[in-house]
Amino acid sequence: MSRLILVRHAAPVVDPTRPSAEWTLSEKGREAARRLSRRLASYAAKAVLSGPEPKVAETAEILAHELTLPAAVLPALGEHERRSSRYVAKAEFEAAIRRLFLEPGAIVYGEESADMTCRRFAGALDDARRTHGDATTIVVSGGTAICLYIARQANVDGFGLWKTLDMPMAFALSVDGSKIEEVLQL
């Protein structure tokens, strides 16, 4: 891939009675994804890949439609797995995510450790590089998985990066992921 563009999904409809992995996009989120597609057009990507969560896949579908690109859902590009975690207040959620970054080898929140998520996600990106060669590829996922990957590849503070996230948001990375070349926010 000449460039890897990692996109955090657009804003969902928050339903505290369901796991976040089941949330769908809000109308504002759909519109924001359309606006982001206009910002991504200049990258001349060749494909859009995404994780399976509805809010993630819907964001990818909108980008692919607006950019007239093929799209594929790859389960390994999913967000950090935390279906068993209940909806909590923002401060409690942030504390859980901070702990995930601080204790990467331990399962401290949800069903995966940070290391497990990063290995799975990085492996899927390696597969995408083999499949798509040097073509610029857009990958849509959740913010935690994206920040875990960028933190390791570009040697940045992953939790600090996570705290800056917006929905949607895109990171244009060098082909090997070792450098953030541009951050696209609406």
Beta strands, then each sheet from edge to edge (+ up, - down):
strand 1: 4-8
strand 2: 47-50
strand 3: 71-73
strand 4: 137-141
strand 5: 169-173
strand 6: 180-185
sheet 1: 3+ 2+ 4+ 1+ 5- 6+
end
